[in-house]
Amino acid sequence: MTEFVAERRGDLYALRTMRGLARVVIRTGRLKHRNLMPHALKYAAWAVRPGGRILVRDDAPDVYDLWPHFVSFKIMRQWTFKLLAPYAAPVRLDVASREIELERTAPPTPPGWGAGVVFSGRAEERPRLLACVESLLRQPELRPENGGEIVVSGPAAAADCVTGHRSIRYHAFEMPPGARVMIGRKKNDLIRQLRGPRVIVMHTRISLGERCLANVLPEFEVATPRVMAEGGGKAVDYLSLGVHDSGLTGYAPERVPCNLRRMPARRWLDLYRLGAPYIDGGVFMVRRDVHAACPLHDEVAWDEGEDLEWSHRLLAAGFLLDLAPDAAARSSVNNLRSTGLPAGAEWLARAAKFGAYAFGHRMRHHLDMLLGRR
């Protein structure tokens, strides 16, 4: 196959695994109202070979009252040129036909991984650290002979915690005094110690499954493995990818955040319709150049939503936050008190909310018309 046409959500599941194509055509009509255009654009850039073409065809008319969440061709142009700037150069913009064409200029991300573990230094945390480290040592991508590395970051007094693991480097980091745990600052420092183009950063409660990194596609910007935890006597989805309907820090959401505990993981792209995505800080994967362009905030501490704040800035900068669905990880801690909703219940809740929103939108429109506001 040399060309692929993406116009439905299902097409994106196929497109994300494709490489070496000559051309990808994106038809926006069924994608942009599901908040999936960032996926379509990034997946297309990674699917075409250098010199390959990406054609964006915005085939939905600019009818502002047709959708509660309207996306005009002007916004489509902004998204396309902004999100694809690191990968492709503009070739053609045809406003009349609502088409944008680009050519991939960036080479693929070179191979290489590094892993960083955040360790508090507490004695009671050492068993979890050892389990985490053992799972990393089982990843071929992290072996020194493959250019990989593992770094544990903690206080200098706990440097003996990895004695016996000659391939693991300990990096001393002292938290500033005070009650706040400056986790953003610590993670930034840890990532800057790693050399590989891709890094995975985790807390000690996380252990990677067999072939976790092998199951991560070579092209991504920021991603999370699928994290499971013990719940009710079985493995259940835990914190990894979620969505939050407030796009800015400090703005109150209208609904509780939603994650893979309330949406089947095989349909993770459905999450994006419900709000702005975020990745839990317990474990995340990021390209080092992406982190350099948009690091975590040094002044946001643990238990202050540092992961949500970072995710919002990543989105604003044009980076894609995504799930690596075949990369398995496990959390030894499950602090969530509620259980996930059955898929049917979530769909029912979504349908009710959308119906109420659409009715309210139309009523406000008619009221504005009557009062002469439009």
C-alpha positions as CSV (number, residue, x, y, z in Angstrom):
1,M,0.0,0.0,0.0
2,T,1.3,3.4,-1.0
3,E,-1.7,5.6,-0.1
4,F,-4.2,5.6,2.7
5,V,-7.4,7.6,3.2
6,A,-8.4,8.4,6.8
7,E,-11.9,9.6,7.4
8,R,-13.3,7.7,10.3
9,R,-12.2,6.9,13.8
10,G,-11.6,3.3,12.9
11,D,-9.2,4.4,10.1
12,L,-6.9,6.0,12.8
13,Y,-6.4,2.7,14.6
14,A,-5.0,1.3,11.3
15,L,-3.1,4.5,10.3
16,R,-1.1,4.7,13.6
17,T,0.8,1.4,12.8
18,M,1.6,2.3,9.1
19,R,5.0,3.4,7.9
20,G,6.6,4.2,4.6
21,L,3.5,5.4,2.7
22,A,3.7,7.8,-0.2
23,R,0.6,9.7,0.7
24,V,-2.1,10.0,3.3
25,V,-5.4,11.8,2.6
26,I,-7.3,13.0,5.7
27,R,-11.0,13.8,5.3
28,T,-11.9,15.9,8.3
29,G,-15.7,15.7,8.4
30,R,-16.0,12.8,10.9
31,L,-12.8,13.4,12.8
32,K,-12.7,17.1,13.8
33,H,-15.9,17.0,15.9
34,R,-14.5,14.0,17.8
35,N,-11.3,16.0,18.7
36,L,-9.3,13.5,16.7
37,M,-7.6,15.8,14.2
38,P,-4.4,15.9,16.2
39,H,-4.2,12.1,16.0
40,A,-5.0,12.2,12.2
41,L,-2.3,14.8,11.6
42,K,0.4,13.2,13.7
43,Y,-0.3,9.6,12.6
44,A,-0.2,10.8,9.0
45,A,3.1,12.5,9.5
46,W,4.6,9.4,11.0
47,A,3.1,7.1,8.4
48,V,4.5,8.8,5.3
49,R,8.1,8.4,4.3
50,P,10.4,11.5,4.0
51,G,9.2,13.2,0.8
52,G,5.7,11.7,1.2
53,R,2.7,13.9,1.0
54,I,-0.2,14.6,3.5
55,L,-3.4,16.0,2.0
56,V,-5.9,17.5,4.4
57,R,-9.4,17.8,2.8
58,D,-11.8,19.7,5.0
59,D,-15.1,18.4,3.6
60,A,-17.5,19.8,6.2
61,P,-19.1,23.1,5.4
62,D,-18.7,26.2,7.6
63,V,-22.2,26.2,9.1
64,Y,-21.7,27.7,12.6
65,D,-25.0,26.5,14.1
66,L,-24.8,22.9,12.8
67,W,-22.7,21.6,15.7
68,P,-22.4,22.5,19.4
69,H,-18.6,22.3,18.9
70,F,-17.9,23.9,15.6
71,V,-14.5,23.7,13.9
72,S,-14.1,26.1,10.9
73,F,-11.6,25.8,8.1
74,K,-9.6,28.6,9.6
75,I,-9.1,26.5,12.7
76,M,-8.3,23.5,10.6
77,R,-5.5,25.5,8.9
78,Q,-4.1,26.6,12.2
79,W,-4.1,23.1,13.6
80,T,-2.5,21.6,10.4
81,F,0.3,24.0,10.1
82,K,1.0,24.2,13.8
83,L,0.9,20.5,14.7
84,L,2.8,19.4,11.6
85,A,5.5,22.1,11.7
86,P,8.1,19.8,13.2
87,Y,7.6,17.2,10.5
88,A,6.4,18.6,7.2
89,A,6.6,21.7,5.0
90,P,3.6,23.3,3.3
91,V,3.2,22.6,-0.4
92,R,-0.2,24.0,-1.3
93,L,-3.1,25.8,0.4
94,D,-6.3,26.0,-1.7
95,V,-8.9,27.9,0.3
96,A,-11.6,27.5,-2.4
97,S,-11.4,23.7,-2.4
98,R,-10.6,23.6,1.4
99,E,-7.4,21.6,0.9
100,I,-4.0,21.7,2.5
101,E,-1.0,19.7,1.2
102,L,2.3,19.2,2.9
103,E,5.5,17.1,2.4
104,R,7.3,15.3,5.1
105,T,10.7,16.7,5.6
106,A,11.8,15.3,9.0
107,P,13.5,11.9,9.3
108,P,12.2,9.2,11.7
109,T,13.1,9.4,15.3
110,P,16.4,7.5,15.8
111,P,16.3,4.4,18.0
112,G,17.1,4.5,21.7
113,W,15.5,4.5,25.1
114,G,16.3,5.6,28.6
115,A,14.4,5.0,31.8
116,G,14.3,7.1,34.9
117,V,12.8,6.1,38.3
118,V,11.7,8.6,40.9
119,F,12.7,7.3,44.4
120,S,11.9,9.1,47.7
121,G,14.7,7.3,49.6
122,R,12.4,5.9,52.3
123,A,13.2,2.4,53.6
124,E,9.7,1.2,53.2
125,E,9.8,2.1,49.5
126,R,12.8,-0.1,48.7
127,P,10.9,-3.3,47.9
128,R,8.8,-1.4,45.3
129,L,12.0,0.1,43.9
130,L,13.6,-3.3,43.4
131,A,10.5,-4.7,41.7
132,C,10.4,-1.6,39.4
133,V,14.1,-2.0,38.6
134,E,13.8,-5.7,37.9
135,S,11.0,-5.0,35.3
136,L,13.3,-2.4,33.6
137,L,16.2,-4.8,33.5
138,R,13.9,-7.2,31.5
139,Q,13.4,-4.6,28.7
140,P,16.0,-5.3,25.9
141,E,15.8,-1.6,24.8
142,L,17.3,-0.5,28.2
143,R,20.4,-2.8,28.1
144,P,23.7,-0.9,27.7
145,E,24.7,-2.9,24.7
146,N,21.5,-1.6,22.9
147,G,22.3,2.0,23.9
148,G,19.8,2.0,26.8
149,E,20.2,3.2,30.3
150,I,18.4,3.1,33.7
151,V,18.8,6.0,36.2
152,V,17.3,6.1,39.7
153,S,16.9,9.6,41.2
154,G,16.8,10.0,45.0
155,P,18.5,11.5,47.9
156,A,22.3,11.0,48.3
157,A,21.8,9.1,51.5
158,A,20.0,6.3,49.7
159,A,22.5,5.7,46.9
160,D,23.2,2.2,48.1
161,C,19.7,1.1,47.0
162,V,20.9,-0.1,43.6
163,T,24.2,-1.7,44.9
164,G,24.7,-4.9,42.9
165,H,23.1,-3.6,39.7
166,R,26.2,-2.3,37.9
167,S,24.1,-1.3,34.8
168,I,22.0,1.1,36.9
169,R,23.2,4.7,37.6
170,Y,22.1,6.5,40.7
171,H,21.6,10.2,40.5
172,A,21.4,12.2,43.7
173,F,18.7,14.8,43.9
174,E,17.9,16.6,47.2
175,M,14.4,18.0,47.6
176,P,14.3,21.6,48.7
177,P,13.3,22.1,52.4
178,G,9.6,22.5,53.2
179,A,6.4,20.6,53.2
180,R,5.9,20.6,49.4
181,V,7.5,17.8,47.3
182,M,8.7,19.5,44.2
183,I,8.1,16.6,41.9
184,G,8.1,18.6,38.7
185,R,11.6,19.9,39.4
186,K,12.8,16.4,40.3
187,K,11.4,14.9,37.1
188,N,12.8,17.6,34.9
189,D,16.3,17.0,36.5
190,L,16.0,13.3,35.9
191,I,15.0,13.5,32.3
192,R,17.9,15.8,31.6
193,Q,20.3,13.1,32.9
194,L,19.1,10.6,30.3
195,R,20.6,10.4,26.8
196,G,18.2,8.5,24.6
197,P,15.8,10.2,22.2
198,R,12.9,8.4,24.1
199,V,12.6,8.2,27.8
200,I,10.2,6.6,30.2
201,V,9.8,8.1,33.7
202,M,8.0,6.3,36.5
203,H,7.4,6.2,40.2
204,T,8.6,3.0,42.1
205,R,5.0,1.7,42.3
206,I,5.1,1.0,38.5
207,S,6.5,-2.2,37.0
208,L,6.7,-2.7,33.2
209,G,5.2,-5.8,31.6
210,E,7.2,-8.1,29.3
211,R,8.0,-6.4,26.0
212,C,6.4,-3.2,27.2
213,L,8.8,-0.9,25.3
214,A,8.9,-3.2,22.3
215,N,5.2,-2.7,22.0
216,V,5.5,1.1,21.9
217,L,5.5,2.4,18.3
218,P,8.7,4.2,17.3
219,E,7.1,7.5,16.6
220,F,5.3,9.4,19.4
221,E,5.5,12.6,21.4
222,V,4.1,12.0,24.8
223,A,2.4,8.7,25.7
224,T,1.5,6.3,28.5
225,P,1.5,2.5,28.7
226,R,-1.8,0.9,29.7
227,V,-1.5,0.6,33.5
228,M,-3.4,-2.1,35.5
229,A,-3.8,-2.5,39.2
230,E,-5.4,-5.0,41.6
231,G,-9.0,-4.3,42.2
232,G,-11.8,-6.6,43.5
233,G,-9.6,-9.7,43.1
234,K,-8.7,-9.0,39.4
235,A,-6.6,-6.7,37.3
236,V,-8.4,-3.5,36.4
237,D,-7.4,-0.4,34.5
238,Y,-5.7,2.2,36.7
239,L,-4.5,5.7,36.1
240,S,-2.9,6.3,32.7
241,L,-4.7,8.2,30.0
242,G,-7.6,10.5,31.0
243,V,-9.6,13.5,29.8
244,H,-10.6,16.6,31.6
245,D,-13.2,19.0,30.3
246,S,-11.5,22.1,31.5
247,G,-8.8,23.1,29.0
248,L,-7.1,25.6,31.3
249,T,-5.6,25.2,34.8
250,G,-7.8,27.1,37.2
251,Y,-11.1,26.7,35.2
252,A,-13.7,24.6,36.9
253,P,-14.7,21.4,35.1
254,E,-18.4,20.6,34.4
255,R,-17.9,16.9,35.0
256,V,-15.5,14.5,36.7
257,P,-12.5,13.4,34.7
258,C,-12.9,10.3,32.6
259,N,-10.3,7.6,32.0
260,L,-9.9,4.0,30.9
261,R,-11.7,2.8,33.9
262,R,-14.9,4.2,32.3
263,M,-14.1,3.5,28.6
264,P,-13.0,0.2,27.1
265,A,-9.2,0.4,26.4
266,R,-9.7,-0.9,22.9
267,R,-11.8,2.2,22.1
268,W,-9.4,4.7,23.8
269,L,-9.9,7.2,20.9
270,D,-13.5,7.7,22.1
271,L,-12.1,9.4,25.3
272,Y,-10.9,12.5,23.3
273,R,-14.5,13.5,22.5
274,L,-15.1,14.0,26.2
275,G,-12.4,16.6,26.9
276,A,-8.8,17.6,26.9
277,P,-6.4,14.6,27.5
278,Y,-3.9,14.3,30.3
279,I,-1.4,11.6,31.2
280,D,-1.0,10.5,34.8
281,G,2.4,11.3,36.3
282,G,2.9,7.8,37.7
283,V,4.5,6.7,34.4
284,F,4.9,8.5,31.1
285,M,6.9,8.3,28.0
286,V,8.2,11.4,26.2
287,R,10.7,12.3,23.5
288,R,13.5,14.2,24.9
289,D,13.2,17.0,22.4
290,V,9.6,17.4,23.3
291,H,10.4,17.7,26.9
292,A,13.1,20.2,26.1
293,A,10.6,22.3,24.4
294,C,7.9,21.9,27.1
295,P,9.3,20.6,30.5
296,L,7.2,20.1,33.6
297,H,6.7,23.2,35.7
298,D,9.5,23.5,38.3
299,E,7.1,25.3,40.8
300,V,4.3,22.7,40.8
301,A,4.6,20.1,43.5
302,W,3.3,16.6,44.1
303,D,-0.4,16.4,44.9
304,E,-0.9,19.7,43.1
305,G,-1.8,18.2,39.7
306,E,1.6,18.7,38.1
307,D,0.7,16.1,35.4
308,L,-2.5,17.9,34.5
309,E,-0.8,21.3,34.3
310,W,2.0,19.9,32.1
311,S,-0.5,18.1,29.8
312,H,-2.4,21.4,29.3
313,R,0.8,23.1,28.2
314,L,1.8,20.3,25.9
315,L,-1.5,20.4,24.2
316,A,-1.3,24.2,23.7
317,A,2.2,23.7,22.2
318,G,0.8,21.3,19.6
319,F,2.0,18.0,21.0
320,L,0.0,14.8,21.0
321,L,-0.8,13.0,24.2
322,D,-1.7,9.4,23.5
323,L,-2.0,5.8,24.8
324,A,0.3,2.9,23.8
325,P,-2.4,0.3,24.1
326,D,-0.2,-2.8,23.7
327,A,2.4,-1.6,26.2
328,A,1.5,-3.1,29.6
329,A,2.4,-1.8,33.0
330,R,1.2,-2.5,36.5
331,S,0.8,-0.4,39.6
332,S,1.4,-2.0,43.0
333,V,-0.8,0.7,44.6
334,N,-4.5,1.3,44.0
335,N,-5.7,4.3,45.9
336,L,-8.9,4.7,43.9
337,R,-12.0,4.1,45.9
338,S,-14.6,4.0,43.2
339,T,-15.0,1.2,40.6
340,G,-15.2,1.7,36.9
341,L,-18.6,2.1,35.3
342,P,-19.9,-0.6,32.8
343,A,-19.5,0.6,29.2
344,G,-23.2,0.8,28.8
345,A,-23.6,3.2,31.7
346,E,-20.9,5.5,30.4
347,W,-22.5,5.6,27.0
348,L,-25.9,6.4,28.6
349,A,-24.3,9.2,30.7
350,R,-22.6,10.6,27.6
351,A,-25.9,10.5,25.5
352,A,-27.8,12.3,28.3
353,K,-25.2,15.0,28.7
354,F,-24.9,15.6,24.9
355,G,-28.7,15.7,24.6
356,A,-28.9,18.3,27.4
357,Y,-26.1,20.3,26.0
358,A,-27.5,20.4,22.5
359,F,-31.0,21.4,23.7
360,G,-29.5,24.2,25.8
361,H,-27.4,25.4,22.9
362,R,-30.3,25.6,20.6
363,M,-32.5,27.4,23.2
364,R,-29.7,30.0,23.9
365,H,-29.4,30.5,20.1
366,H,-33.2,31.2,19.7
367,L,-33.2,33.5,22.7
368,D,-30.3,35.5,21.3
369,M,-32.1,35.8,18.0
370,L,-35.3,37.1,19.8
371,L,-33.3,39.6,21.8
372,G,-31.4,40.8,18.7
373,R,-28.0,39.6,19.9
374,R,-27.3,38.0,16.6
